[in-house]
Amino acid sequence: MARFFTRRAVAAVGATALVVGAGAGAAMAFIAEGPGGGPATALVRRADLTMSASGSLGYGGTYSITVPSGTSALRITQARQAVAQDQQALAGDEQAESDASSAQSAAGKGAGKGAGQGGGNAAAAMSAYDQAQSRVLNDQTRRHGDQAVLSALQPTAATAGTIYTRLPSPGDVIKQNQPVYSLSGRPVLLLYGSDPAYRAFYSGMPAGPDVHQLNQDLVSLRFAKKDLAKSSQYSPQTVQAVQRWQSSRGLPATGQIPLGEVVFEPGPIRVVSVPASAGEPAGGVNDVAVRATGTTPVAVTDLGPDLRPGDAVSVTTPGGGLSLGGRVTSVAGQQATIGLNGTPPESAVAEKAPVSVSVGSRTVRHVLAVPVNALVPLPGGGQGLDVVTSGGSLRLTEVTPGLRGGAQIQVKGSGITDGTRVAVPSAG
């Protein structure tokens, strides 16, 4: 049983006739103004219905591209220097510990010969060794802490760019390896992948799907051999491929990619709007630089609850100027997205032209139907109809909605028969 959803169209007022059926043998339901200027009414009629609803053309995908905040290059450099200094201090104290150990051993041998001063030398050597060992332990603790800080900061190493110096224009189509915008003169490039760029890329980083898609991009752009496309590791081969890619773009060939230097989207993007402005600082909270869509034309409709991915549908424009087949590619709540079997005019897609979406495999025949607008929510949940009694009053009657065919919907309910008159509330 198809589910009803509560989007309402404007009810016709006056003596206007509204077609509320779809398919062969569809009936006509006449909506007329009630007595004394009361609510419009319609008759329940038998009809053949084919599941259909209005929709619109558009481009698939919706993307908001932001500049991620991260850790400055200076802070990363300071953290690396701290680790290097710790390592240098540890190496020196480890050598001192080794020398103290040797001195302690020699002093112990002298004390064993019973020399008077031997015992004092052994005690001094032991004290020196203990102090050297303590310094080594302190060095190791300090190095461990600084390494932990560096490990936490490395994934957040951000691009040095802080000011928008180049931005796209609405309508621009941006493809793989092309700049989306520039920060402080440094281009931020588009790469293909379903996982967003959420961390920096560097040698020794943990493996992950983001590294996998980067490796695939490097292969696709011919900066690496095909085998790398199978890897999720930031390997030496990845480092070398990144260096070649960076050199080709005129970037410093570091083999590392700071956070914010690339944007991952599933494919080419079409710019819809650009909230940012050249000369403004980038990277603030909720700082959207570019809003975009994909570049593949699709149709969308609110038949989502009644469709499944793979369902075949027909998409037509009012008047039949465009008629295309298609299949449902995704369903999200009320909305279903439909991949088209042909290419509609670009102007129709850009202007989000209205369409009708019908599902030929979903047809019911000779069922009771009313205008969708006639349905009203019941206080305790569910749907009902305001039946017009012989005396002109309204009696709220619960019904079970069925298949929806455009402006008409199948209903079942006690006392609801062919010819029953029901009120049609106006929208608003």
C-alpha positions in Angstrom: 0.0 0.0 0.0 1.6 3.3 -1.0 2.0 5.8 1.7 0.5 9.3 1.6 2.6 12.4 2.2 1.3 15.7 3.1 2.4 18.1 0.3 -0.7 20.1 -0.8 -1.4 21.8 -4.1 -3.7 24.8 -4.4 -7.3 23.6 -4.6 -9.3 24.8 -7.6 -12.1 27.2 -6.7 -15.3 27.9 -8.7 -16.7 25.8 -11.4 -13.2 24.6 -12.6 -12.8 20.9 -13.5 -9.6 19.2 -12.3 -8.2 16.0 -13.8 -7.3 13.8 -10.9 -6.8 10.5 -12.6 -3.9 9.1 -14.7 -3.8 6.3 -17.2 -6.5 4.8 -19.4 -10.1 5.2 -18.3 -9.2 7.9 -15.7 -12.2 9.6 -14.2 -12.8 13.3 -13.8 -13.4 14.7 -10.3 -15.2 18.0 -10.3 -14.2 20.5 -7.6 -16.8 23.1 -7.1 -17.4 25.8 -4.6 -19.7 24.8 -1.7 -23.1 26.4 -1.0 -22.9 29.9 0.3 -19.3 30.3 -0.6 -18.3 27.3 1.7 -15.3 25.0 1.1 -14.8 23.5 -2.3 -16.0 20.0 -2.7 -15.2 17.0 -5.0 -16.8 13.6 -5.7 -15.1 10.3 -5.0 -14.8 8.6 -8.3 -13.6 5.3 -9.8 -10.4 5.7 -11.7 -7.4 3.9 -13.1 -4.2 5.3 -11.4 -0.6 5.1 -12.4 1.9 6.2 -9.7 3.1 9.7 -10.6 4.0 12.9 -9.0 5.6 16.2 -9.9 9.3 16.8 -9.8 12.1 18.9 -11.3 15.3 18.6 -13.3 18.6 19.5 -11.8 22.2 18.4 -11.4 22.9 15.5 -9.1 24.8 16.1 -5.8 25.0 19.0 -3.5 28.4 20.1 -2.1 29.4 22.9 0.3 33.2 23.3 0.1 34.8 24.8 3.2 38.3 25.7 4.1 39.3 23.4 7.0 41.0 24.9 10.0 44.2 23.2 11.1 47.7 23.7 12.6 50.1 26.2 11.1 53.3 25.1 9.4 55.3 27.1 12.0 53.7 25.1 14.9 54.5 21.8 13.1 58.1 22.9 12.6 58.4 23.9 16.2 57.1 20.5 17.3 59.5 18.7 15.0 62.4 20.8 16.3 61.4 19.9 19.9 61.6 16.2 19.0 64.9 16.6 17.3 66.3 18.5 20.3 65.0 15.7 22.6 66.7 13.1 20.5 70.0 15.0 20.5 69.9 15.4 24.3 69.0 11.7 24.7 71.9 10.7 22.5 74.3 12.8 24.6 73.0 11.5 28.0 73.0 7.9 26.7 76.7 8.3 25.9 77.3 9.9 29.3 75.5 6.9 30.9 77.7 4.5 29.0 80.8 6.3 30.1 79.6 6.4 33.7 78.9 2.6 33.5 82.4 2.0 32.3 83.8 4.2 35.1 81.7 2.4 37.6 83.0 -1.0 36.4 86.6 0.2 36.6 86.1 1.7 40.1 84.5 -1.6 41.3 87.6 -3.5 40.3 89.8 -1.1 42.2 87.7 -1.4 45.3 88.0 -5.2 45.0 91.7 -5.0 45.4 91.3 -3.4 48.8 92.9 -0.1 48.0 92.0 2.5 50.5 90.7 5.0 48.0 89.1 2.3 45.9 85.9 2.3 47.9 85.4 6.0 47.6 86.0 6.0 43.9 83.4 3.2 43.5 80.8 5.2 45.4 81.5 8.3 43.3 81.3 6.3 40.1 78.0 4.7 41.2 76.5 8.2 42.0 77.6 9.5 38.6 76.1 6.5 36.9 72.8 6.9 38.7 72.6 10.6 37.8 73.4 9.8 34.1 70.7 7.1 34.1 68.2 9.5 35.6 68.9 12.1 32.9 68.4 9.4 30.2 65.0 8.5 31.7 64.0 12.2 31.8 65.1 12.6 28.2 63.1 9.6 27.1 60.0 10.9 28.9 60.4 14.3 27.4 60.9 12.9 23.9 57.9 10.6 24.3 55.7 13.6 25.2 57.0 15.8 22.3 56.5 12.9 19.9 52.9 12.5 21.0 52.4 16.2 20.4 53.9 16.0 17.0 51.8 12.9 16.1 48.7 14.7 17.2 49.6 17.9 15.2 50.8 16.2 11.9 47.3 15.2 10.7 46.1 18.8 11.1 49.0 20.5 9.3 47.2 23.1 7.2 48.0 24.9 4.1 49.8 28.2 4.6 47.2 30.1 2.6 45.0 32.4 4.6 43.5 34.8 2.1 41.2 34.1 -0.9 43.1 35.3 -3.9 41.1 33.5 -6.6 37.5 32.2 -6.7 35.4 30.6 -9.4 32.2 32.0 -10.8 28.7 30.5 -10.7 28.3 28.2 -13.7 31.9 27.2 -13.8 32.6 23.5 -14.2 35.7 22.3 -12.4 37.3 18.9 -13.2 40.0 16.7 -11.7 43.3 18.5 -11.0 41.8 21.9 -11.7 41.8 24.7 -9.0 38.6 25.3 -7.1 40.0 28.5 -5.6 43.4 29.9 -4.4 44.6 30.8 -1.0 47.4 33.4 -0.8 48.2 32.6 -4.4 48.3 28.8 -3.8 45.8 26.8 -5.8 43.5 24.4 -4.0 42.9 21.5 -6.4 40.0 19.2 -7.0 40.6 15.5 -6.7 38.0 12.7 -7.1 36.9 10.7 -4.1 33.9 10.1 -1.9 35.7 10.7 1.4 36.4 14.4 2.3 39.9 15.6 2.9 39.9 15.6 6.7 43.7 15.3 7.5 47.1 16.1 6.0 48.9 13.5 3.9 52.5 12.7 5.0 55.0 9.8 5.1 54.2 7.5 8.0 50.6 8.5 8.4 48.1 5.7 9.1 46.5 4.0 6.1 42.9 4.8 5.2 40.3 5.2 2.5 41.4 8.8 1.9 44.9 7.6 1.1 43.4 5.0 -1.2 41.5 7.6 -3.2 44.6 9.8 -3.4 46.6 6.9 -4.8 43.8 6.3 -7.3 44.0 10.0 -8.4 47.7 9.9 -8.8 47.4 6.8 -11.0 44.5 8.4 -13.0 46.6 11.5 -13.5 49.5 9.3 -14.6 51.9 10.3 -11.8 52.1 6.7 -10.6 51.9 3.1 -11.9 48.6 1.2 -11.8 49.5 -1.0 -8.9 49.5 2.1 -6.5 45.7 2.4 -7.1 45.2 -0.7 -5.0 47.1 0.7 -1.9 45.7 2.5 1.1 49.2 3.2 2.4 51.1 6.5 2.1 54.1 4.6 0.8 57.4 5.9 -0.6 55.8 5.4 -4.1 53.0 7.7 -3.0 55.6 10.3 -1.8 57.4 10.2 -5.2 54.1 10.4 -7.1 53.0 13.4 -5.0 56.3 15.1 -5.7 55.8 14.7 -9.4 52.3 15.9 -9.2 53.3 19.0 -7.1 56.1 19.8 -9.6 53.6 19.6 -12.5 51.4 22.2 -10.7 54.3 24.5 -9.8 54.0 23.7 -6.1 56.9 22.9 -3.8 57.7 19.2 -4.3 57.5 18.3 -0.6 55.8 14.9 -1.0 53.3 16.0 1.6 49.9 17.6 1.2 48.7 19.9 4.0 45.1 19.9 5.1 43.1 22.3 2.8 45.4 22.0 -0.2 43.1 19.6 -2.0 39.3 19.1 -2.2 37.8 15.6 -2.7 34.4 15.3 -4.5 33.0 12.3 -6.3 33.4 13.8 -9.7 33.4 17.1 -11.6 31.5 19.9 -10.0 29.4 22.8 -11.3 29.6 26.0 -9.2 26.2 27.3 -8.0 27.3 30.1 -5.7 30.4 31.6 -4.2 29.8 33.0 -0.6 33.4 33.9 -0.2 35.0 37.1 -1.6 38.6 37.6 -2.9 40.7 39.4 -0.3 38.8 38.0 2.6 40.5 35.7 5.2 39.6 32.0 4.9 39.1 29.2 7.3 36.6 30.6 9.8 33.9 28.6 11.5 31.3 27.5 8.9 33.3 29.3 6.3 31.7 28.0 3.0 33.9 29.1 0.1 31.9 27.5 -2.8 28.5 25.8 -3.1 28.3 23.4 -6.0 26.5 20.4 -7.6 27.6 17.5 -9.7 27.4 17.8 -13.5 25.1 14.9 -14.3 21.5 15.8 -15.0 18.9 14.1 -12.8 15.3 14.3 -11.9 14.0 14.5 -8.3 10.6 13.8 -7.0 8.9 13.4 -3.6 7.8 9.8 -4.3 10.8 8.6 -2.2 8.8 6.5 0.3 7.2 4.5 -2.5 10.3 3.9 -4.7 13.4 1.8 -4.4 16.8 2.2 -6.2 16.6 0.5 -9.6 12.9 1.2 -10.2 12.1 2.2 -13.8 10.3 5.5 -14.3 9.3 7.9 -17.0 10.1 11.6 -16.9 8.1 14.1 -19.0 7.8 17.9 -19.1 4.4 19.7 -19.2 3.1 19.4 -22.7 5.3 16.4 -23.5 8.1 18.5 -24.9 10.6 16.2 -23.2 10.1 12.5 -22.5 12.9 10.3 -21.1 13.2 7.0 -19.3 15.2 6.7 -16.1 15.9 4.7 -13.0 15.9 5.6 -9.4 19.5 5.9 -8.2 18.9 6.9 -4.6 16.2 7.5 -2.0 16.6 9.8 0.9 13.4 10.4 3.0 10.7 11.9 0.8 13.1 12.5 -2.1 14.0 10.1 -4.9 16.8 10.9 -7.3 16.4 9.5 -10.9 19.2 8.9 -13.3 18.1 9.7 -16.9 18.5 7.6 -20.0 19.1 10.6 -22.1 20.4 14.2 -21.9 17.8 17.0 -21.4 18.6 20.5 -22.7 21.1 22.2 -20.4 18.9 25.2 -20.0 16.1 23.0 -18.7 18.4 21.5 -16.1 19.9 24.8 -15.1 16.5 26.3 -14.6 15.2 23.3 -12.7 12.4 22.7 -15.1 9.3 21.0 -13.7 8.6 17.5 -14.8 6.1 14.7 -14.1 7.6 11.4 -12.9 5.5 8.3 -13.4 6.0 4.6 -12.6 4.4 2.5 -15.3 4.7 -0.7 -13.3 2.6 0.7 -10.5 -0.9 0.9 -11.7 -4.3 0.2 -10.0 -7.6 0.0 -11.9 -11.1 1.0 -11.1 -10.3 2.2 -7.6 -11.9 4.9 -5.5 -9.9 8.1 -5.9 -10.0 11.7 -4.6 -7.9 14.8 -5.1 -4.8 14.6 -2.9 -5.9 17.9 -1.3 -9.0 16.3 0.1 -7.0 14.3 2.6 -6.7 15.9 6.1 -4.7 14.7 9.1 -6.5 13.1 11.9 -5.9 14.3 15.5 -4.6 10.9 16.6 -2.6 10.2 13.5 -3.6 8.9 10.1 -5.6 10.5 7.3 -9.2 11.3 6.8 -11.8 12.9 4.5 -14.4 15.5 5.4 -17.5 13.9 4.0 -20.3 16.3 3.1 -23.6 15.0 4.6 -27.1 15.3 3.1 -27.6 18.2 5.5 -24.5 20.0 4.3 -22.4 19.4 7.4 -19.0 17.7 7.4 -18.3 14.3 8.9 -14.6 13.5 9.4 -14.1 9.9 8.2 -10.8 7.9 8.5 -9.5 6.5 5.3 -6.5 4.5 4.2 -4.6 6.2 1.4 -3.2 4.1 -1.4 -1.4 4.7 -4.7 -0.9 8.3 -5.7 -1.4 9.3 -9.3 -0.4 12.9 -9.8 -3.1 15.1 -8.3 -5.2 12.1 -7.3 -4.9 9.4 -4.7 -6.5 6.0 -4.0 -8.6 5.8 -0.8 -10.5 3.1 1.2 -12.7 3.8 4.1 -16.1 3.0 5.7 -18.9 4.6 3.9 -16.7 6.0 1.1 -18.2 5.0 -2.2 -18.4 6.2 -5.8 -20.1 9.5 -5.7 -19.4 10.4 -2.1 -18.9 14.2 -1.8 -16.0 15.4 0.2 -14.6 18.8 1.1 -11.3 20.0 -0.5 -9.5 22.4 1.9 -7.6 25.2 0.2 -3.8 25.3 0.7 -2.3 27.9 2.9 
